[in-house]
């Protein structure tokens, strides 16, 4: 009951407090001399947002880098010890390898399938209905998606009834059941596929929107000139979609590097399926704070190039505004 | 004379129609592989979810005796056992409630602050504005793993660890950069003349923000609300870190903990998963237009 009251107060109270802040603050600022007004006002308005960003992102970022060079009790400097641990311990190296697998295959398949499905659906009348089907997993949480696929991958010993969809299908074709999530050759591809399954609809929707903006006249002209569909996709559609593909691609790379939920729920990183983010969480949960900080920094460094790309793209957009 | 002409015209038309029907059939036949490929894709993308939903309406015994597809044929053996069992499991009912109590305030707090900040970035000039904004664009992609330890320590210092307030604040902090970015672009695209004429009429910034900027930004705020709401509802990592063992932990965390702690006999969690995803699916189905518009307009968010 107390909790409901607290939540209600937060829902009503926070906007009211902000409203009071704006109205009272503006009253005070309006009384100030002009030059002081123009100087103070913007910071007054941006302060809550900048404050939150500073407390929850900028300060922690700096502090995590700091912690990664300290010992676990935060009493002494230890140089690169935590990083040396990360790059020499077999378990953490496995997580690094798996994150690379995610980066390459998750990105490739999510964007690739998104593109293929968008192009195929562009050619049929039931496009909007089909899109809903492909998009359906996007709003579903990674936790629920993992449970969905736990059933798909379910494995029972050979000779017993297979209740997992994939193993039952294999059995119908006379194959032996596979322990998808335990077998170390199938588990990483299986997890990556769950990730791809959840996000393909997202890629498809964005690519499809940009596909619709290609003028039909260009395509008609190419068809009249006798180009077949494959050539049209290769020579006209793909180059025109390229800017969109790179935007979606960078988003997917960032997603791949941050992957946590699916791995955590389906295998908890067991059987060599750990990724950087689950590795970091395990170090944190076992109170190896400085090691966890070092893992976090490694993850951040992997994302820095994309951060630069995003800022560049933003600056270009600003110039054309 | 004219009658004959009409007759021949009709005949050619008939012949043409017959040919075009044949043509169309031939054309459709050529397109058969296309339809087949699409149907396979659709099947891969919806069958797993259907399987889960069907299974959630069977009891655990049936689930381990035969796959979900067997329930499609009589005797179906549908029952609500799994739902009863999952709702009676310790913490589950409370955690659903917690999810609501986390999601609603977290969404309201961050959107209120973001709109105000976005207004400053869109319509005010100040030294360092460009640099501040570039930092915000950069923060959009920073992995939250990078912030978890210091924020956890902060919460411990201020006695907030394990409280709702902690996750409200954390979610708001993590969500703000993207929201400020998106809303600033939207607000910046509003016509300058409206703000200028309001200013000439003597309206201060408070009035211009509350009476002009906010009402005109409602479409963007509405789309964003859906995404922020679902993002917090579906979140695992933030709650796991800040509420991991607290009685305030949300549904996603409890489901995850049950999956790992139960080992065998976890099948009744199908019902939990269906309950957890029913809200996002309902939102998607009923607010589809906002959903797709939101994704295509702000396609940078991960």
Interface residues (C-beta under 8 A of the other chain):
Chain A: X3 X4 X6 X7 X10 X11 X14 X15 X18 X19 X22 X23 X26 X30 X38 X39 X41 X42 X43 X45 X46 X48 X49 X50 X52 X53 X55 X56 X57 X58 X59 X60 X61 X63 X64 X67 X113 X117 X120 X121 X123 X124 X130 X132 X133 X134 X135 X136 X137 X138 X139 X140 X141 X142 X143 X144 X146 X147 X148 X149 X150 X151 X152 X161 X162 X163 X164 X165 X168 X197 X200 X201 X202 X205 X206 X209 X247 X248 X251 X254 X255 X257 X258 X260 X261 X264 X265 X268 X277 X280 X281 X284 X285 X289 X292 X293 X295 X296 X297 X299 X300 X303 X306 X307 X310 X311 X314 X315 X321
Chain B: X31 X34 X35 X37 X38 X41 X42 X44 X45 X46 X47 X48 X49 X51 X52 X55 X63 X64 X65 X66 X67 X68 X69 X98 X101 X104 X105 X108 X109 X112 X113 X114 X116 X117 X118 X119 X120 X121 X124 X125 X126 X129 X132 X134 X135 X136 X137 X138 X139 X140 X141 X142 X143 X144 X145 X146 X147 X148 X149 X150 X151 X152 X154 X164 X165 X168 X169 X170 X172 X173 X174 X176 X177 X180 X188 X204 X205 X206 X209 X210 X230 X233 X234 X236 X237 X240 X241 X244 X248 X252 X255 X256 X259 X260 X266 X269 X270 X272 X273 X274 X276 X277 X280 X281 X283 X284 X288 X291 X292 X295 X296 X299 X300 X301 X302
